[in-house]
Amino acid sequence: MITITVCIIYDQEISEENAKAKACHDQILEVMSNNGYYPNRLGIQSMQSIPTSSCFYDGFMKKIKQFIDPKDIIAPGRYDNRHNWPN
């Protein structure tokens, strides 16, 4: 197992720095995911960046989510791979 902690430090008072920091974050996430290093924690701005996984896993997670939380009350959209779930 490998753990990598990345801090993107910038001056929030400089307006264009927010966009640069987000672009840096997104590029790091993409490069790491493409190389098999997946995040264990994401900020709310990155929930849609959860990498795809096997169809079996996604289907299994969908069934668990529907069983435990049929009304989708618990943390909707958080660590949610629904965009990859089979119909």
Biotite code that builds the C-alpha atoms (Angstrom):
import biotite.structure as struc

atoms = struc.array([
    struc.Atom([0.000, 0.000, 0.000], chain_id="A", res_id=1, res_name="MET", atom_name="CA", element="C"),
    struc.Atom([1.155, 3.498, -0.749], chain_id="A", res_id=2, res_name="ILE", atom_name="CA", element="C"),
    struc.Atom([-0.224, 6.718, 0.676], chain_id="A", res_id=3, res_name="THR", atom_name="CA", element="C"),
    struc.Atom([0.455, 10.069, -0.912], chain_id="A", res_id=4, res_name="ILE", atom_name="CA", element="C"),
    struc.Atom([-0.649, 13.355, 0.596], chain_id="A", res_id=5, res_name="THR", atom_name="CA", element="C"),
    struc.Atom([-0.560, 16.344, -1.714], chain_id="A", res_id=6, res_name="VAL", atom_name="CA", element="C"),
    struc.Atom([-0.979, 19.914, -0.544], chain_id="A", res_id=7, res_name="CYS", atom_name="CA", element="C"),
    struc.Atom([-1.656, 22.583, -3.133], chain_id="A", res_id=8, res_name="ILE", atom_name="CA", element="C"),
    struc.Atom([-0.676, 25.827, -1.493], chain_id="A", res_id=9, res_name="ILE", atom_name="CA", element="C"),
    struc.Atom([-1.625, 29.121, -3.105], chain_id="A", res_id=10, res_name="TYR", atom_name="CA", element="C"),
    struc.Atom([-2.750, 32.646, -2.326], chain_id="A", res_id=11, res_name="ASP", atom_name="CA", element="C"),
    struc.Atom([-6.565, 32.708, -2.356], chain_id="A", res_id=12, res_name="GLN", atom_name="CA", element="C"),
    struc.Atom([-6.509, 36.495, -2.432], chain_id="A", res_id=13, res_name="GLU", atom_name="CA", element="C"),
    struc.Atom([-5.227, 36.384, -6.029], chain_id="A", res_id=14, res_name="ILE", atom_name="CA", element="C"),
    struc.Atom([-8.372, 35.604, -8.030], chain_id="A", res_id=15, res_name="SER", atom_name="CA", element="C"),
    struc.Atom([-6.817, 33.514, -10.835], chain_id="A", res_id=16, res_name="GLU", atom_name="CA", element="C"),
    struc.Atom([-4.975, 31.304, -8.340], chain_id="A", res_id=17, res_name="GLU", atom_name="CA", element="C"),
    struc.Atom([-8.184, 29.402, -7.424], chain_id="A", res_id=18, res_name="ASN", atom_name="CA", element="C"),
    struc.Atom([-8.635, 28.240, -11.015], chain_id="A", res_id=19, res_name="ALA", atom_name="CA", element="C"),
    struc.Atom([-4.950, 27.303, -11.292], chain_id="A", res_id=20, res_name="LYS", atom_name="CA", element="C"),
    struc.Atom([-5.102, 25.298, -8.050], chain_id="A", res_id=21, res_name="ALA", atom_name="CA", element="C"),
    struc.Atom([-8.236, 23.450, -9.209], chain_id="A", res_id=22, res_name="LYS", atom_name="CA", element="C"),
    struc.Atom([-6.615, 22.649, -12.569], chain_id="A", res_id=23, res_name="ALA", atom_name="CA", element="C"),
    struc.Atom([-3.528, 21.354, -10.731], chain_id="A", res_id=24, res_name="CYS", atom_name="CA", element="C"),
    struc.Atom([-5.710, 19.201, -8.457], chain_id="A", res_id=25, res_name="HIS", atom_name="CA", element="C"),
    struc.Atom([-7.659, 17.799, -11.402], chain_id="A", res_id=26, res_name="ASP", atom_name="CA", element="C"),
    struc.Atom([-4.497, 16.960, -13.332], chain_id="A", res_id=27, res_name="GLN", atom_name="CA", element="C"),
    struc.Atom([-2.910, 15.200, -10.343], chain_id="A", res_id=28, res_name="ILE", atom_name="CA", element="C"),
    struc.Atom([-6.108, 13.198, -9.775], chain_id="A", res_id=29, res_name="LEU", atom_name="CA", element="C"),
    struc.Atom([-6.295, 12.216, -13.459], chain_id="A", res_id=30, res_name="GLU", atom_name="CA", element="C"),
    struc.Atom([-2.645, 11.186, -13.725], chain_id="A", res_id=31, res_name="VAL", atom_name="CA", element="C"),
    struc.Atom([-2.712, 9.199, -10.507], chain_id="A", res_id=32, res_name="MET", atom_name="CA", element="C"),
    struc.Atom([-6.011, 7.447, -11.365], chain_id="A", res_id=33, res_name="SER", atom_name="CA", element="C"),
    struc.Atom([-4.794, 6.613, -14.867], chain_id="A", res_id=34, res_name="ASN", atom_name="CA", element="C"),
    struc.Atom([-1.800, 4.923, -13.276], chain_id="A", res_id=35, res_name="ASN", atom_name="CA", element="C"),
    struc.Atom([-3.856, 2.867, -10.825], chain_id="A", res_id=36, res_name="GLY", atom_name="CA", element="C"),
    struc.Atom([-3.518, 5.069, -7.744], chain_id="A", res_id=37, res_name="TYR", atom_name="CA", element="C"),
    struc.Atom([-7.066, 5.862, -6.678], chain_id="A", res_id=38, res_name="TYR", atom_name="CA", element="C"),
    struc.Atom([-8.094, 8.416, -4.069], chain_id="A", res_id=39, res_name="PRO", atom_name="CA", element="C"),
    struc.Atom([-9.270, 7.243, -0.679], chain_id="A", res_id=40, res_name="ASN", atom_name="CA", element="C"),
    struc.Atom([-10.809, 10.630, 0.073], chain_id="A", res_id=41, res_name="ARG", atom_name="CA", element="C"),
    struc.Atom([-12.153, 13.375, -2.166], chain_id="A", res_id=42, res_name="LEU", atom_name="CA", element="C"),
    struc.Atom([-13.473, 16.872, -1.665], chain_id="A", res_id=43, res_name="GLY", atom_name="CA", element="C"),
    struc.Atom([-17.013, 17.690, -2.718], chain_id="A", res_id=44, res_name="ILE", atom_name="CA", element="C"),
    struc.Atom([-15.686, 19.378, -5.869], chain_id="A", res_id=45, res_name="GLN", atom_name="CA", element="C"),
    struc.Atom([-14.286, 16.012, -7.029], chain_id="A", res_id=46, res_name="SER", atom_name="CA", element="C"),
    struc.Atom([-17.071, 13.514, -6.381], chain_id="A", res_id=47, res_name="MET", atom_name="CA", element="C"),
    struc.Atom([-17.704, 13.088, -10.113], chain_id="A", res_id=48, res_name="GLN", atom_name="CA", element="C"),
    struc.Atom([-14.054, 12.096, -10.545], chain_id="A", res_id=49, res_name="SER", atom_name="CA", element="C"),
    struc.Atom([-14.422, 8.708, -8.900], chain_id="A", res_id=50, res_name="ILE", atom_name="CA", element="C"),
    struc.Atom([-12.790, 6.322, -11.356], chain_id="A", res_id=51, res_name="PRO", atom_name="CA", element="C"),
    struc.Atom([-14.845, 3.615, -12.981], chain_id="A", res_id=52, res_name="THR", atom_name="CA", element="C"),
    struc.Atom([-14.513, 0.078, -11.740], chain_id="A", res_id=53, res_name="SER", atom_name="CA", element="C"),
    struc.Atom([-15.696, -3.328, -12.823], chain_id="A", res_id=54, res_name="SER", atom_name="CA", element="C"),
    struc.Atom([-19.340, -3.810, -13.787], chain_id="A", res_id=55, res_name="CYS", atom_name="CA", element="C"),
    struc.Atom([-19.664, -6.442, -11.069], chain_id="A", res_id=56, res_name="PHE", atom_name="CA", element="C"),
    struc.Atom([-18.472, -4.058, -8.377], chain_id="A", res_id=57, res_name="TYR", atom_name="CA", element="C"),
    struc.Atom([-20.696, -1.208, -9.534], chain_id="A", res_id=58, res_name="ASP", atom_name="CA", element="C"),
    struc.Atom([-23.753, -3.469, -9.717], chain_id="A", res_id=59, res_name="GLY", atom_name="CA", element="C"),
    struc.Atom([-23.000, -4.875, -6.271], chain_id="A", res_id=60, res_name="PHE", atom_name="CA", element="C"),
    struc.Atom([-22.632, -1.390, -4.785], chain_id="A", res_id=61, res_name="MET", atom_name="CA", element="C"),
    struc.Atom([-25.893, -0.294, -6.410], chain_id="A", res_id=62, res_name="LYS", atom_name="CA", element="C"),
    struc.Atom([-27.742, -3.203, -4.765], chain_id="A", res_id=63, res_name="LYS", atom_name="CA", element="C"),
    struc.Atom([-26.227, -2.466, -1.347], chain_id="A", res_id=64, res_name="ILE", atom_name="CA", element="C"),
    struc.Atom([-27.066, 1.247, -1.629], chain_id="A", res_id=65, res_name="LYS", atom_name="CA", element="C"),
    struc.Atom([-30.665, 0.492, -2.650], chain_id="A", res_id=66, res_name="GLN", atom_name="CA", element="C"),
    struc.Atom([-31.061, -1.979, 0.218], chain_id="A", res_id=67, res_name="PHE", atom_name="CA", element="C"),
    struc.Atom([-29.585, 0.222, 2.933], chain_id="A", res_id=68, res_name="ILE", atom_name="CA", element="C"),
    struc.Atom([-30.884, 3.561, 1.680], chain_id="A", res_id=69, res_name="ASP", atom_name="CA", element="C"),
    struc.Atom([-33.844, 3.068, -0.681], chain_id="A", res_id=70, res_name="PRO", atom_name="CA", element="C"),
    struc.Atom([-34.877, 6.741, -0.457], chain_id="A", res_id=71, res_name="LYS", atom_name="CA", element="C"),
    struc.Atom([-31.318, 7.994, -1.141], chain_id="A", res_id=72, res_name="ASP", atom_name="CA", element="C"),
    struc.Atom([-31.187, 10.007, 2.073], chain_id="A", res_id=73, res_name="ILE", atom_name="CA", element="C"),
    struc.Atom([-27.694, 9.131, 3.297], chain_id="A", res_id=74, res_name="ILE", atom_name="CA", element="C"),
    struc.Atom([-25.042, 11.372, 1.702], chain_id="A", res_id=75, res_name="ALA", atom_name="CA", element="C"),
    struc.Atom([-26.500, 11.577, -1.817], chain_id="A", res_id=76, res_name="PRO", atom_name="CA", element="C"),
    struc.Atom([-23.735, 12.213, -4.321], chain_id="A", res_id=77, res_name="GLY", atom_name="CA", element="C"),
    struc.Atom([-20.896, 11.571, -1.869], chain_id="A", res_id=78, res_name="ARG", atom_name="CA", element="C"),
    struc.Atom([-18.457, 8.862, -2.912], chain_id="A", res_id=79, res_name="TYR", atom_name="CA", element="C"),
    struc.Atom([-21.079, 7.861, -5.370], chain_id="A", res_id=80, res_name="ASP", atom_name="CA", element="C"),
    struc.Atom([-20.219, 5.911, -8.462], chain_id="A", res_id=81, res_name="ASN", atom_name="CA", element="C"),
    struc.Atom([-23.806, 6.013, -9.731], chain_id="A", res_id=82, res_name="ARG", atom_name="CA", element="C"),
    struc.Atom([-22.802, 7.500, -13.044], chain_id="A", res_id=83, res_name="HIS", atom_name="CA", element="C"),
    struc.Atom([-21.051, 4.165, -13.718], chain_id="A", res_id=84, res_name="ASN", atom_name="CA", element="C"),
    struc.Atom([-23.790, 1.873, -12.402], chain_id="A", res_id=85, res_name="TRP", atom_name="CA", element="C"),
    struc.Atom([-25.527, -0.444, -14.853], chain_id="A", res_id=86, res_name="PRO", atom_name="CA", element="C"),
    struc.Atom([-29.240, 0.277, -15.334], chain_id="A", res_id=87, res_name="ASN", atom_name="CA", element="C"),
])
